[in-house]
Amino acid sequence: MSPKSTVFVIDDDEDVRQSLRWLFESVSMPVEVFGSAAEFLADPGCEGPGCLVLDVRMPEMDGLELLEVLRTHRIGLPVIMISGHADVPMAVKAMQSGAVDFIQKPVNHQDLLQRVRKALAADERFRAEIGDPRIIAERLEQLTAKEREVLEAIVNGSTNKAIAGSLNLSVRTVETHRANLMRKLEVHSTADLVRLTLACRLRP
């Protein structure tokens, strides 16, 4: 992993925070701990790179609410949720909201280390191959509504002719939209375009 990758821990239980701090420091992982979601969001380093180990049940803003805030602010850290009161619907909601993993307390430290290493490696690979998720999200926001429709059709494997027919456009117009969205997203091939779009869908 990159030496700049940091494990961010958010838990309102001080004993848990310190236990996890010692765990990650024992294997030379940079770690920062926070007692609340608000405290984490106020830290300028929260935009990564790294991963977030996040408790579900916390006062004021819980872990699931923080996931929504991260998406709004385009903070693309991979998130591992932990909970001492987990149930299946909660785990499903967490994964649907963008968490990459869900662990029940009490946490097995070796298991957590393995999952964190996996999350850090995935984040590093994503940033190296695709770019910073926030930058990509900003590029996607530059697309017009029609360009988004064309992009969706391209990702689904449609040809220019098929896209033109489904959107009631000329093939030349589809080609123009395609060229514009590729320029805005800074990709040079259809393969890169599809890969970038799918990668962003997998991130919060």
C-alpha positions in Angstrom: 0.0 0.0 0.0 1.0 3.6 -0.4 2.7 5.1 2.7 0.2 8.0 2.4 -2.8 5.6 2.8 -4.4 6.1 6.2 -6.9 4.0 8.2 -9.5 6.3 9.6 -11.4 4.9 12.6 -14.7 6.5 13.8 -16.2 5.1 17.0 -17.8 6.9 19.9 -16.3 4.3 22.3 -12.9 5.5 23.5 -11.7 2.0 24.4 -12.6 0.7 20.9 -10.8 3.7 19.3 -7.6 3.1 21.3 -7.7 -0.6 20.8 -7.9 -0.2 17.0 -5.3 2.6 17.0 -2.8 0.2 18.7 -3.8 -2.6 16.3 -3.0 -0.6 13.2 0.1 1.0 14.7 1.4 -2.5 15.6 1.6 -3.3 11.9 2.9 0.2 10.9 -0.3 1.3 9.3 -0.9 5.1 9.5 -4.1 5.6 11.5 -6.2 8.5 12.7 -9.1 8.0 15.2 -12.3 10.1 15.7 -15.0 10.1 18.3 -17.8 11.2 16.0 -18.7 11.6 12.3 -18.6 15.4 12.7 -15.1 15.3 14.0 -14.0 13.2 11.0 -15.7 15.5 8.5 -14.0 18.5 10.0 -10.5 16.9 9.4 -9.0 18.1 6.0 -7.3 14.6 5.6 -10.7 12.8 5.4 -10.6 12.9 1.6 -8.1 10.1 1.5 -6.4 8.1 0.3 -7.0 5.2 2.7 -10.0 3.5 4.1 -12.6 4.2 6.8 -13.5 1.8 9.7 -16.9 3.1 10.8 -19.1 2.2 13.7 -22.8 2.0 12.8 -24.5 3.2 16.0 -23.2 6.6 17.2 -25.0 9.7 18.6 -25.9 12.7 16.5 -24.9 11.2 13.1 -24.7 7.4 12.9 -22.6 5.4 10.4 -25.4 5.0 7.8 -26.1 8.7 7.8 -22.4 9.5 7.4 -22.3 7.2 4.3 -24.9 9.5 2.7 -22.9 12.6 3.6 -19.7 11.0 2.1 -21.5 10.4 -1.2 -22.9 14.0 -1.2 -19.4 15.4 -0.7 -17.9 12.9 -3.1 -15.5 11.4 -0.6 -14.7 8.1 -2.2 -13.0 6.2 0.7 -13.8 2.5 0.9 -15.8 2.0 4.1 -15.8 -1.0 6.4 -18.8 -0.9 8.8 -18.6 -2.4 12.3 -21.5 -2.9 14.6 -22.3 -4.6 17.9 -26.0 -4.7 17.1 -26.0 -5.8 13.5 -28.9 -7.4 11.7 -29.3 -8.5 8.0 -31.4 -5.4 6.9 -28.8 -3.1 8.5 -25.9 -4.9 6.7 -27.8 -4.8 3.4 -28.6 -1.1 3.8 -24.9 -0.4 4.5 -23.7 -2.2 1.4 -26.3 -0.5 -0.7 -25.2 2.8 0.6 -21.6 2.2 -0.5 -19.9 0.2 2.3 -17.4 -2.4 1.0 -17.6 -4.6 4.0 -19.6 -5.2 7.2 -18.2 -6.7 10.4 -20.0 -7.6 13.6 -18.5 -6.8 17.1 -16.5 -8.2 18.8 -14.1 -7.7 16.0 -11.5 -10.3 15.3 -8.3 -8.3 14.9 -6.6 -10.5 12.4 -9.7 -10.6 10.3 -10.1 -6.8 10.4 -6.5 -6.3 9.4 -7.0 -8.6 6.4 -10.1 -6.7 5.3 -8.5 -3.3 5.8 -5.4 -4.4 3.7 -7.8 -5.5 1.0 -9.7 -2.1 1.1 -6.5 -0.1 1.1 -5.1 -2.1 -1.9 -8.4 -1.6 -3.8 -8.4 2.2 -3.1 -4.8 2.5 -4.2 -5.4 0.5 -7.4 -8.5 2.6 -8.1 -6.7 5.9 -7.7 -3.8 4.7 -9.8 -5.8 3.3 -12.7 -8.9 5.6 -12.7 -8.0 8.7 -10.7 -9.3 10.5 -7.6 -13.0 9.6 -7.3 -13.9 13.2 -6.5 -12.2 14.5 -9.7 -14.0 11.8 -11.8 -17.4 12.7 -10.1 -16.8 16.4 -11.0 -16.1 15.4 -14.6 -19.3 13.4 -14.7 -21.3 16.4 -13.5 -20.1 18.3 -16.6 -22.1 16.0 -18.9 -25.4 17.2 -20.3 -28.6 15.1 -19.8 -28.3 13.8 -23.3 -24.6 12.9 -22.9 -25.6 11.0 -19.8 -28.2 9.0 -21.8 -25.6 8.3 -24.5 -23.1 7.3 -21.9 -25.5 4.9 -20.2 -26.3 3.3 -23.6 -22.6 2.9 -24.4 -21.9 1.2 -21.1 -24.8 -1.2 -21.8 -23.0 -2.1 -25.1 -25.2 -0.3 -27.6 -23.8 0.8 -31.0 -24.1 4.3 -32.3 -26.8 3.3 -34.6 -28.8 1.6 -31.9 -28.4 4.6 -29.6 -29.6 6.9 -32.4 -32.7 4.8 -32.8 -33.5 4.6 -29.1 -33.0 8.3 -28.5 -34.5 9.5 -31.8 -31.2 11.1 -32.9 -29.1 11.0 -36.0 -26.0 8.8 -35.9 -23.9 12.0 -36.5 -25.4 13.6 -33.4 -24.7 10.5 -31.3 -21.1 10.6 -32.5 -20.9 14.2 -31.5 -22.3 13.5 -28.0 -19.9 10.5 -27.7 -16.9 12.7 -28.6 -17.9 15.4 -26.2 -18.4 13.1 -23.2 -15.1 11.4 -23.9 -13.4 14.7 -24.0 -15.0 15.9 -20.7 -14.2 12.6 -19.0 -10.6 12.7 -20.4 -10.6 9.2 -21.8 -9.4 8.1 -25.2 -11.2 4.8 -25.9 -14.5 3.2 -25.4 -12.9 0.5 -23.1 -11.6 3.3 -20.8 -14.9 5.1 -20.9 -16.8 2.0 -19.8 -14.2 1.0 -17.2 -14.2 4.5 -15.6 -18.0 4.6 -15.5 -18.4 1.2 -13.9 -15.6 1.9 -11.4 -17.4 5.1 -10.3 -20.6 3.2 -9.9 -18.9 0.9 -7.4 -17.8 3.9 -5.2 -19.8 5.9 -2.8 
